[in-house]
Amino acid sequence: MLPTFVVAALFILFTGDCTGRADSTSAVPRRTAYPRIELYDSVYRPVSLTLPVRIMVNDSTTVDIASHGDAATWIDVRYPRYGATLRLTLSRLEGDSLFTAIANRRERMVLNAGGLRSTVTELTAPDGLSSEIVATPGAMVTPLQIIATDSTGLLLTGALEMPPALPGNDAEYYMPIVEGVERDLIHMAKNLTAE
């Protein structure tokens, strides 16, 4: 009696190709996949010790801070490998002007989403700063937005600005970037602390 593996090999040899293919041409190659961007590690540092709120950003980013009067500070968090910039605005507002600014920013967030499907993540930091992170994967220009406030005068808003021309403008290429920055935004929102 022959061993089982010998019987199986002989069976395949004698029956030949039973796949039903009419010709023996080579297979058509699959389309080339987009190169995957290596995401930054989850290592964080504070933006600046002089701001009225502690904002944690990815350690691999570069940060530019510009002020405009006493009311607002602009913070650009650049992701060099991604070619993307998280543009933040930190404001101090009083009374009704805070609630008007929050309403205006929420309206702007809806407009930036352009009617595309979005998800909202609501977080509250230990000292009471509440945040909303809006992710709109289909938005090619601003797929991520954030608004955070302590409801007493501090307002942090921002949006991720993607590079103007990504290879093929295809979500397959930029989705890992959006997911990586969203992870960073969630860490930021969880750790916002008024100084």
C-alpha positions in Angstrom: 0.0 0.0 0.0 1.3 3.4 -1.0 1.5 6.2 1.6 -1.3 8.8 1.4 0.9 11.7 0.2 2.1 9.6 -2.7 -1.5 8.7 -3.7 -2.5 12.4 -3.5 0.5 13.4 -5.7 -0.3 10.8 -8.3 -4.0 11.9 -8.4 -3.0 15.5 -9.0 -0.5 14.5 -11.6 -2.9 12.3 -13.6 -6.0 14.5 -13.4 -4.1 17.7 -14.6 -5.6 21.1 -14.5 -9.3 20.9 -13.6 -9.8 24.6 -12.9 -11.8 25.1 -16.1 -9.5 27.7 -17.6 -9.6 27.7 -21.4 -6.1 29.1 -21.8 -2.8 29.0 -20.0 -1.9 32.7 -20.2 -0.4 34.3 -17.2 -2.5 36.1 -14.6 -3.2 39.8 -14.8 -1.2 41.7 -12.1 -3.2 43.5 -9.5 -3.1 47.3 -9.3 -0.3 48.8 -7.4 -1.1 49.6 -3.8 -0.5 53.0 -2.4 2.5 53.2 -0.2 1.6 53.3 3.5 2.9 56.2 5.6 4.6 55.1 8.8 2.7 56.8 11.6 4.4 58.7 14.4 4.7 56.9 17.8 2.3 57.8 20.6 4.7 60.0 22.5 3.5 63.4 23.7 4.8 66.7 25.0 3.2 70.0 26.1 3.1 72.8 23.5 4.3 75.6 25.8 4.6 76.3 29.4 3.4 79.9 28.9 -0.1 79.2 27.5 -3.1 79.4 29.9 -3.9 75.7 29.0 -1.7 72.7 28.8 -2.0 71.3 25.3 -0.3 68.0 24.6 0.9 67.3 21.0 2.8 64.5 19.4 6.5 64.7 20.1 7.3 64.3 16.4 5.5 67.5 15.4 6.9 71.0 15.1 4.9 73.8 16.7 4.7 77.5 15.7 2.9 79.9 18.1 1.7 83.3 17.1 -0.4 85.8 19.2 -2.8 88.4 18.0 -3.6 90.7 20.9 -4.7 89.4 24.2 -7.8 87.6 22.9 -6.3 84.8 20.7 -3.3 82.7 20.2 -2.7 80.7 17.0 -0.9 77.4 17.2 0.2 75.5 14.1 1.1 71.9 14.9 2.9 70.5 11.8 3.3 66.9 11.0 6.3 66.9 8.6 6.0 63.3 7.5 2.3 63.6 6.7 2.5 67.1 5.1 -0.5 68.1 7.3 -1.0 70.9 9.8 -3.3 71.0 12.8 -4.3 74.7 13.1 -5.4 75.6 16.6 -6.8 78.8 18.0 -6.8 79.4 21.7 -9.1 82.3 22.8 -10.1 84.0 26.1 -13.7 85.3 25.8 -16.1 86.7 28.3 -19.9 86.4 28.8 -22.1 86.0 25.8 -19.2 86.3 23.4 -18.0 82.9 24.5 -21.3 81.2 23.6 -21.6 83.2 20.4 -18.1 82.0 19.4 -19.0 78.4 20.3 -22.1 78.6 18.2 -20.2 80.1 15.3 -17.5 77.4 15.4 -20.0 74.6 15.5 -21.7 76.1 12.4 -18.3 76.3 10.7 -17.6 72.7 11.6 -20.9 71.6 9.9 -20.0 73.6 6.8 -16.5 72.1 6.7 -18.0 68.6 6.8 -19.9 69.5 3.6 -22.8 67.2 4.4 -20.5 64.2 4.5 -20.9 61.5 7.1 -19.2 62.5 10.4 -18.6 61.1 13.8 -18.4 63.1 17.0 -16.3 62.1 20.0 -17.2 63.9 23.2 -14.6 63.9 26.0 -14.2 65.7 29.3 -10.7 66.2 30.9 -10.3 65.7 34.6 -10.4 69.4 35.4 -13.7 70.0 33.5 -12.6 71.1 30.0 -15.1 69.5 27.6 -14.2 68.7 24.0 -15.8 67.6 20.8 -13.8 66.0 18.0 -15.5 65.8 14.6 -14.1 63.2 12.2 -15.3 63.5 8.6 -13.2 60.9 6.7 -14.6 61.9 3.3 -13.5 65.6 3.7 -10.3 66.0 1.7 -9.3 69.4 3.2 -10.4 69.3 6.9 -11.2 65.7 7.9 -10.7 66.5 11.6 -12.0 69.3 13.8 -11.9 70.0 17.5 -13.7 72.4 19.9 -13.0 72.5 23.6 -14.1 74.9 26.4 -14.2 75.3 30.1 -17.5 77.2 29.7 -16.1 80.2 31.7 -14.0 81.9 29.0 -11.5 79.5 27.5 -12.0 78.3 24.0 -9.8 76.0 21.9 -10.8 75.3 18.3 -8.9 73.7 15.5 -8.9 71.8 12.2 -6.5 69.4 10.5 -5.5 70.8 7.2 -4.4 68.1 4.7 -1.9 68.8 2.0 -3.5 70.1 -1.2 -2.4 67.3 -3.5 -2.2 63.7 -2.2 -1.3 60.9 -4.6 -4.5 60.2 -6.5 -6.5 62.2 -3.8 -7.5 58.8 -2.6 -8.8 58.0 0.9 -6.8 54.8 0.9 -3.6 57.0 1.1 -4.7 59.6 3.6 -6.9 57.6 6.0 -3.9 56.4 8.1 -2.9 60.0 8.5 -6.4 61.0 9.7 -6.5 58.0 12.1 -3.0 58.9 13.5 -3.9 62.6 14.1 -7.3 61.6 15.5 -5.5 59.5 18.1 -3.4 62.5 18.9 -6.4 64.8 19.2 -8.1 62.3 21.6 -5.0 62.3 23.8 -4.9 66.1 23.7 -8.6 66.4 24.7 -8.3 63.9 27.5 -5.3 65.8 28.9 -6.4 69.5 28.5 -5.6 71.3 31.7 -6.2 75.0 32.5 -3.0 76.4 34.0 
